Structure formats: C-alpha cells, structure tokens
Amino acid sequence: MPVIKSIETLIVQLPTRREHKWAGLTEVIGRYVMVKMTDSDGRVGWGEAPALKDWGGEFGRYFGESALITRAVIDTYLAPAVVGVELGNFAELHARMDAIIKGYPYSKAAVEFAAYDLAGRWLGVPVHTLLGGKARERVPVTHSIGLISVEEARGEVAKLVQEGVKTIKVKIGVDPQRDVTMVDAVREVAGDAVEICVDANEGYKTPGEAVQTVRRMEKNRLKYVEQPVMGIERIAEVGRRIDAPVMADESAWNAHDSIQIIRNGGIQIVSIYTTKAGGLYKAMEVGAVCRAAGIICNVNGSIETGIGNLANVQLAAASPAVTLSCVIPVSTPAEAQHGQVGGIYYKDDLLVEPMQFVDGAIVVPAGPGMGIDVDLAKVEKYRVRD
C-alpha cells in the first residue's frame, strides 16, 4: 500500500485579468500556497490554499490565513504529521492534522487536496468517484462582478451574455445607492434570461439597512442575497423580511455551523467551500447536513488557481446538495484565452489544458485524480521566490 512520503510548499502569484475585490478585501487575489505531495511510489499530487488574511468568519469565529501563515503551518506541523499515512485513508489524514494543530482549515484543505489527487491517480479514478460518484456531468458557472465601476460592469455583462453565462453575481455592501444603481445596470444589460444574485460580504451595518437596500433591488428578480450582514441570527432576520432567499457564506464554515443555521431558521441557502470546512472530506459533510434539512447549496471560493479550482469542480460534481450554479472560475491557460471573460479572473493558469466551458457550465473532467495535469513550467514561472 503506497503512503505519503513527502510534502513541499511554494507560493505563486497569477496575474489578474482585472482587479477583483469585494467588501473588506485589501489584498490581491491569486497569491496562494501550492502543496506538492509525493507518495512512496513516486507519484505526485497537488493541492492549493487560497488563503487571504482578510477572509474569515463572523465575529472573529474563524480568521484569515495568509499565504505565509499557511505555508508555516503546513511545513512546521501538518507535513510531518501526515507522512506515512496510507493513500486513501482520509479519516486518518484528518485525525492526524486535527491532533497536531487546532484550526487552520485552509492549510489542512491544501494538504488534503493533494492526498485526494494522489489517491485518484493511484487508483486511476477521478476524485468525484472517491467522494461517492457524480451527481452531475456539468457544473453551471456563476460569474462574479467585483467592486468595479458601473460602466466597466456594463461592458463585462454584455460580453458574459454573448458567451452564454447564465448567472451573474454582483458584489455589493459598499454603499446602498451605488449598489442599487449597479444591480439596475446589470439587469438592464443582461436582460431577463440571465439570473442575478448579489453578495454583500457582511457589508451592511444593520439588518434594517440590508432590508431597505435589497427591497430597492428586488424589482430585478434576485435569485438570492448572499451574506448581507454579519451573524447567523442577523442574516435570518433579513431573510424573514425580504422576498429573495438569503445565503450564508462567512457564517457557514463547517457541518456544525450548518446545524446552527438550520436550528435558527430563516436561511434557505448555504455556500459550501472546499476550504472553509478543511477539505473535501468535511465539505461533503456540510452538504449532507444541508440536504437532510432541505437547504440548497452552491460551491463558492476565493477565486482559486486551477489547482484548487479542480477541487471545487470535483466537490460540485459529487455533492447532491449543490443544486445551484457555482462561483467557480473557468481555469484557462493563456494559450487558450482569446478575449473571453466568463469565469476568467487571471491572464494565465497552472493547468496544462483549459477547463471545458460549454453552454454556461464546466464539464466535469474525467481524468484520474483532480482530472487535469498541472503545468510544471507555469508553476515555476509564477513561483514567488523568497
């Protein structure tokens, strides 16, 4: 039985197509930690931690892991703890990581992704098979419009419609009037066939401010309102006073959070990350809890590179609870970019080939492990040297 032999970490920085920000974010996306894991037979698996120091849970319940923090946690604690674990024994992998250090789910997720990639390559099956099989062949994509100007958004939305994107998420939570104007403009350009959702990233100061602002947007037929304020109880208060369903994101990290959300009521949607729960193994638990309670889900993230993004696609493919369109980038190397913008956040990527984007959805890759090989030359090109 092959075992985990060694783990190496490195930091990369991908060039962004345009600035992409949301309420509370102060650093650039794409400067993330990569994990290269080797087994006793010489196979290699890859993982990613899209750690951002500004990203965390409500009221300090969970907190940001910067790239430097993540790298230190993996190198110092996690890597020595998991060497010798048999491939495919994910329960033992998590037990060892949780025993050696509390918290740091992004760090643990990166290690676990590499272990799933390795196990799939060893067995010759895609990761979604290890997660229980495919619930869907394609993963519909939601394209995120960050905190850009209204005119920039108009131009981008027009291209998205031409490219077949069917759901657009608008970042809000900065200023109510600006937010209403932006959503009105997006609906005007997108037309009636495209679904629109909004994400405040906890940006509104009170539930009352959120309710007043969303009511002004509701004529645009919002699919959902994501994390309008901080706190499970406060999101639920908004949810009970508006027509559109509300989604918990920063408030929903693991299965226990999902139980609290269910008990509280008022929240109809949970955003699952591969990273917030600490990896695919525990993210599937989040989906199972939500499905049992009738809460629908999507898969969201922190605009990963292709390495982490493949884990997002595998989760979205395998979790029956994930019935909504997902905010997953369409990871595309520079050689395959020809001016398209749908799901494109970087000018280049770390995969040897692009994800297949057909009729507004990513086709779930069928290759072993995470499904698409890593381009080692691109990893070296974008590696951040100490």
C-alpha positions as CSV (number, residue, x, y, z in Angstrom):
1,M,0.0,0.0,0.0
2,P,1.6,3.3,-1.0
3,V,1.9,6.0,1.6
4,I,2.6,9.8,1.7
5,K,6.3,10.2,1.6
6,S,7.0,14.0,1.4
7,I,5.3,17.4,1.1
8,E,6.7,20.6,-0.4
9,T,5.1,24.0,-0.3
10,L,5.5,27.0,-2.6
11,I,3.8,30.3,-3.2
12,V,2.6,31.5,-6.7
13,Q,1.2,34.8,-7.9
14,L,-1.0,34.7,-11.0
15,P,-1.5,37.9,-13.0
16,T,-5.2,39.1,-12.8
17,R,-7.3,39.9,-15.8
18,R,-8.6,42.9,-13.9
19,E,-8.8,43.9,-10.3
20,H,-11.3,41.8,-8.4
21,K,-12.4,43.0,-5.0
22,W,-15.2,42.6,-2.5
23,A,-16.2,44.4,0.7
24,G,-13.4,44.0,3.3
25,L,-10.7,42.7,0.9
26,T,-7.5,44.6,0.9
27,E,-5.0,42.3,-0.9
28,V,-4.8,41.0,-4.4
29,I,-6.2,37.6,-5.3
30,G,-4.1,34.9,-6.8
31,R,-1.1,34.9,-4.3
32,Y,-1.7,31.4,-3.0
33,V,0.1,28.4,-1.5
34,M,0.6,25.3,-3.5
35,V,1.2,21.8,-2.0
36,K,3.2,19.2,-3.9
37,M,2.8,15.8,-2.3
38,T,4.8,12.7,-3.3
39,D,4.0,9.1,-2.4
40,S,6.2,6.1,-1.8
41,D,5.9,5.0,-5.4
42,G,7.0,8.4,-6.8
43,R,3.5,9.7,-7.8
44,V,2.8,13.4,-7.3
45,G,-0.4,15.1,-6.2
46,W,-1.2,18.8,-5.9
47,G,-3.2,21.0,-3.6
48,E,-3.9,24.7,-3.0
49,A,-4.7,27.0,-0.2
50,P,-6.3,30.2,-1.5
51,A,-5.6,31.9,1.9
52,L,-6.5,35.6,2.3
53,K,-5.7,37.5,5.5
54,D,-9.0,39.5,5.2
55,W,-11.2,36.5,4.9
56,G,-12.8,35.0,8.0
57,G,-16.0,34.1,9.8
58,E,-18.4,36.1,11.8
59,F,-17.4,37.9,14.9
60,G,-13.8,36.5,14.8
61,R,-15.1,32.9,15.0
62,Y,-12.8,32.0,12.1
63,F,-9.9,34.1,10.9
64,G,-7.7,34.8,7.9
65,E,-4.8,32.6,7.0
66,S,-2.3,34.5,4.9
67,A,-0.1,32.7,2.4
68,L,2.9,33.0,4.8
69,I,0.9,31.7,7.7
70,T,-0.4,28.8,5.7
71,R,3.0,27.8,4.5
72,A,4.4,27.9,8.0
73,V,1.5,25.7,9.4
74,I,2.0,23.1,6.7
75,D,5.7,23.0,6.8
76,T,6.0,23.0,10.6
77,Y,3.0,20.9,11.7
78,L,0.9,19.3,9.0
79,A,3.6,17.8,6.7
80,P,5.5,15.9,9.4
81,A,2.2,14.7,10.9
82,V,0.8,13.1,7.7
83,V,4.0,11.5,6.3
84,G,3.3,7.7,6.4
85,V,-0.5,7.9,6.0
86,E,-1.7,5.3,3.5
87,L,-3.2,6.7,0.3
88,G,-7.0,6.8,0.5
89,N,-7.2,6.9,4.3
90,F,-8.7,10.3,4.6
91,A,-10.1,9.8,8.1
92,E,-6.6,9.1,9.4
93,L,-5.2,12.1,7.5
94,H,-7.7,14.4,9.1
95,A,-7.3,12.8,12.5
96,R,-3.5,13.5,12.4
97,M,-3.9,17.0,11.2
98,D,-6.5,17.9,13.8
99,A,-4.4,16.3,16.6
100,I,-1.3,18.3,15.7
101,I,-2.9,21.8,15.5
102,K,-6.3,23.3,16.0
103,G,-8.0,25.3,13.3
104,Y,-6.3,26.4,10.1
105,P,-8.8,24.8,7.7
106,Y,-7.3,26.3,4.5
107,S,-3.9,24.8,5.4
108,K,-5.4,21.4,6.0
109,A,-7.6,21.6,2.9
110,A,-4.5,22.1,0.7
111,V,-2.8,19.0,2.1
112,E,-6.0,17.0,1.8
113,F,-6.5,18.1,-1.9
114,A,-3.0,16.7,-2.7
115,A,-3.8,13.5,-0.9
116,Y,-7.1,13.1,-2.9
117,D,-5.3,13.9,-6.1
118,L,-2.7,11.2,-5.3
119,A,-5.2,8.6,-4.3
120,G,-7.2,9.1,-7.5
121,R,-4.1,8.8,-9.6
122,W,-3.0,5.7,-7.8
123,L,-6.4,4.1,-8.3
124,G,-6.9,5.5,-11.8
125,V,-10.2,7.2,-10.9
126,P,-11.3,10.9,-10.7
127,V,-11.7,12.4,-7.2
128,H,-15.5,12.6,-7.5
129,T,-15.5,8.8,-7.6
130,L,-13.7,8.8,-4.2
131,L,-16.4,11.2,-2.9
132,G,-19.3,8.9,-3.9
133,G,-19.7,9.5,-7.6
134,K,-21.0,12.1,-9.9
135,A,-24.3,13.8,-9.1
136,R,-24.0,15.9,-12.3
137,E,-22.0,15.9,-15.5
138,R,-21.6,19.7,-15.7
139,V,-21.3,22.4,-13.1
140,P,-23.1,25.6,-14.1
141,V,-21.0,28.7,-13.5
142,T,-21.9,32.0,-11.8
143,H,-19.6,34.8,-12.9
144,S,-18.7,37.3,-10.2
145,I,-18.7,41.1,-10.9
146,G,-16.4,42.6,-8.3
147,L,-16.3,46.2,-6.9
148,I,-15.8,47.9,-10.3
149,S,-17.5,50.9,-11.9
150,V,-20.9,50.7,-13.3
151,E,-19.6,51.4,-16.8
152,E,-17.0,48.6,-16.5
153,A,-19.7,46.3,-15.3
154,R,-22.0,47.1,-18.3
155,G,-19.2,46.2,-20.7
156,E,-18.4,43.0,-18.9
157,V,-22.0,41.9,-18.6
158,A,-22.6,42.4,-22.3
159,K,-19.7,40.0,-23.1
160,L,-20.9,37.5,-20.5
161,V,-24.3,37.3,-22.1
162,Q,-22.7,36.7,-25.5
163,E,-20.6,33.9,-24.1
164,G,-23.5,32.1,-22.6
165,V,-23.1,32.8,-18.9
166,K,-26.5,32.2,-17.3
167,T,-25.9,33.6,-13.8
168,I,-24.2,36.7,-12.6
169,K,-23.2,37.6,-9.1
170,V,-22.9,41.3,-8.2
171,K,-20.7,42.3,-5.3
172,I,-22.4,44.9,-3.1
173,G,-22.2,46.0,0.5
174,V,-20.2,49.2,0.0
175,D,-22.8,52.0,-0.4
176,P,-26.6,51.4,-0.7
177,Q,-27.2,53.8,-3.6
178,R,-24.2,52.6,-5.5
179,D,-25.3,49.0,-5.0
180,V,-28.8,49.7,-6.3
181,T,-27.5,51.5,-9.3
182,M,-25.1,48.7,-10.1
183,V,-27.8,46.0,-9.9
184,D,-30.2,48.0,-12.0
185,A,-27.5,48.4,-14.7
186,V,-26.6,44.7,-14.7
187,R,-30.2,43.7,-15.1
188,E,-30.7,46.3,-17.9
189,V,-27.7,44.9,-19.9
190,A,-28.2,41.2,-19.0
191,G,-31.9,41.1,-20.0
192,D,-34.5,38.8,-18.5
193,A,-32.9,35.5,-19.4
194,V,-29.9,35.8,-17.0
195,E,-30.2,35.2,-13.3
196,I,-28.8,37.7,-10.9
197,C,-27.7,37.3,-7.3
198,V,-25.9,39.7,-5.0
199,D,-23.2,39.3,-2.3
200,A,-22.6,41.9,0.3
201,N,-19.8,40.1,2.2
202,E,-21.3,41.2,5.5
203,G,-21.0,44.8,4.2
204,Y,-24.3,46.3,5.5
205,K,-24.1,47.7,9.0
206,T,-27.5,46.5,10.2
207,P,-30.3,44.1,9.1
208,G,-32.5,47.2,8.6
209,E,-30.1,48.8,6.2
210,A,-29.8,45.5,4.3
211,V,-33.6,45.1,4.1
212,Q,-34.1,48.6,2.9
213,T,-31.4,48.3,0.2
214,V,-32.5,44.8,-1.0
215,R,-36.1,45.9,-1.3
216,R,-35.0,48.6,-3.8
217,M,-33.2,45.9,-5.8
218,E,-35.9,43.3,-5.8
219,K,-37.6,44.6,-8.9
220,N,-34.6,43.0,-10.7
221,R,-35.7,39.5,-9.6
222,L,-32.8,38.5,-7.4
223,K,-32.1,34.7,-7.2
224,Y,-30.6,35.2,-3.7
225,V,-28.9,37.6,-1.4
226,E,-25.6,36.4,0.0
227,Q,-24.3,37.3,3.4
228,P,-26.0,40.7,3.7
229,V,-24.8,41.2,7.3
230,M,-22.6,39.5,9.9
231,G,-24.1,36.8,12.0
232,I,-26.4,33.9,11.5
233,E,-29.3,35.4,13.5
234,R,-28.9,38.8,11.7
235,I,-28.9,37.2,8.2
236,A,-32.0,35.2,9.2
237,E,-33.7,38.5,10.3
238,V,-33.0,39.9,6.8
239,G,-34.3,36.7,5.2
240,R,-37.6,36.8,7.0
241,R,-38.2,40.4,5.8
242,I,-37.4,40.2,2.0
243,D,-38.7,38.1,-0.8
244,A,-35.5,36.7,-2.1
245,P,-33.8,33.8,-0.2
246,V,-30.7,34.6,1.8
247,M,-27.4,32.6,1.6
248,A,-24.9,32.1,4.4
249,D,-21.3,32.2,3.4
250,E,-19.0,33.8,6.0
251,S,-21.3,32.4,8.6
252,A,-21.2,28.8,7.3
253,W,-17.8,27.1,7.5
254,N,-18.5,23.5,8.7
255,A,-21.2,21.0,9.5
256,H,-21.7,22.3,13.0
257,D,-22.4,25.8,11.6
258,S,-24.9,24.3,9.2
259,I,-26.7,22.7,12.2
260,Q,-26.9,26.2,13.9
261,I,-28.2,27.7,10.7
262,I,-30.9,25.0,10.4
263,R,-32.0,25.4,14.1
264,N,-32.2,29.2,13.7
265,G,-34.3,29.1,10.6
266,G,-34.7,31.9,8.1
267,I,-31.7,31.0,5.9
268,Q,-32.5,28.9,2.8
269,I,-29.1,28.5,1.2
270,V,-25.6,27.7,2.3
271,S,-22.4,28.3,0.3
272,I,-20.0,25.4,0.6
273,Y,-16.3,25.8,0.2
274,T,-13.8,23.1,-0.2
275,T,-11.6,25.1,2.1
276,K,-13.7,26.6,4.9
277,A,-14.6,23.1,6.2
278,G,-11.0,22.0,6.0
279,G,-11.1,19.9,2.8
280,L,-13.3,17.8,0.6
281,Y,-14.0,15.1,3.2
282,K,-15.6,17.6,5.6
283,A,-17.2,19.7,2.9
284,M,-19.2,16.7,1.9
285,E,-20.4,16.5,5.5
286,V,-21.6,20.1,5.2
287,G,-23.6,19.1,2.1
288,A,-25.1,16.1,3.7
289,V,-26.3,18.1,6.7
290,C,-27.9,20.7,4.5
291,R,-29.5,18.2,2.2
292,A,-31.1,16.5,5.2
293,A,-32.6,19.8,6.2
294,G,-33.8,20.9,2.8
295,I,-31.2,23.7,2.5
296,I,-29.8,24.0,-1.1
297,C,-26.2,24.9,-1.7
298,N,-23.7,26.1,-4.2
299,V,-19.9,25.8,-4.2
300,N,-18.1,29.1,-3.8
301,G,-14.4,30.0,-3.2
302,S,-11.7,32.6,-3.2
303,I,-11.0,32.7,-7.0
304,E,-8.5,29.9,-6.9
305,T,-5.9,29.0,-9.5
306,G,-6.7,25.8,-11.5
307,I,-5.1,23.5,-8.8
308,G,-7.6,24.5,-6.1
309,N,-10.3,25.1,-8.6
310,L,-10.3,21.5,-9.7
311,A,-11.1,20.5,-6.2
312,N,-14.1,22.9,-6.4
313,V,-15.4,21.2,-9.5
314,Q,-15.0,17.8,-8.0
315,L,-17.0,18.8,-4.9
316,A,-19.7,20.4,-7.0
317,A,-19.9,17.3,-9.2
318,A,-20.2,14.9,-6.2
319,S,-22.4,16.7,-3.6
320,P,-26.1,16.1,-4.2
321,A,-26.9,19.3,-2.2
322,V,-25.2,21.5,-4.7
323,T,-28.1,22.3,-7.0
324,L,-27.3,26.0,-7.6
325,S,-24.9,27.5,-10.1
326,C,-21.4,27.8,-8.6
327,V,-19.0,30.6,-8.4
328,I,-16.1,28.6,-9.8
329,P,-13.6,30.2,-12.2
330,V,-13.1,28.6,-15.6
331,S,-9.4,27.9,-15.2
332,T,-7.8,28.7,-18.6
333,P,-4.1,28.9,-19.5
334,A,-3.0,32.0,-21.5
335,E,-2.6,29.9,-24.7
336,A,-6.4,29.1,-24.6
337,Q,-7.5,32.7,-23.9
338,H,-8.9,34.6,-26.8
339,G,-10.6,37.6,-25.1
340,Q,-13.3,35.6,-23.3
341,V,-14.3,36.9,-19.8
342,G,-16.8,34.4,-18.5
343,G,-15.3,32.8,-15.4
344,I,-11.9,34.3,-16.3
345,Y,-10.2,36.1,-13.5
346,Y,-6.5,35.5,-14.4
347,K,-4.4,36.1,-17.5
348,D,-2.9,32.6,-17.2
349,D,-3.3,29.4,-15.2
350,L,-1.3,26.5,-13.8
351,L,-3.1,23.7,-15.8
352,V,-1.8,22.0,-18.9
353,E,-5.2,22.5,-20.6
354,P,-8.3,24.7,-20.0
355,M,-11.4,23.5,-18.3
356,Q,-14.2,22.8,-20.9
357,F,-16.8,25.5,-20.7
358,V,-20.0,24.5,-22.6
359,D,-23.4,26.3,-22.5
360,G,-22.5,28.2,-19.3
361,A,-21.1,25.2,-17.4
362,I,-17.8,23.5,-16.7
363,V,-17.7,19.9,-18.0
364,V,-16.6,17.7,-15.1
365,P,-13.1,16.3,-16.0
366,A,-12.9,12.6,-16.2
367,G,-9.2,12.1,-15.8
368,P,-7.6,10.4,-12.7
369,G,-7.2,12.4,-9.5
370,M,-8.3,16.0,-9.9
371,G,-8.8,15.4,-13.6
372,I,-6.3,17.8,-15.3
373,D,-2.5,17.7,-15.0
374,V,-0.5,20.6,-13.5
375,D,1.8,22.6,-15.9
376,L,5.1,22.5,-14.0
377,A,6.6,25.1,-16.2
378,K,3.8,27.5,-15.3
379,V,4.3,26.7,-11.6
380,E,7.9,27.7,-11.9
381,K,7.1,30.8,-14.0
382,Y,4.7,32.2,-11.4
383,R,6.5,31.0,-8.3
384,V,7.3,33.7,-5.7
385,R,10.9,33.4,-4.6
386,D,11.8,34.0,-1.0
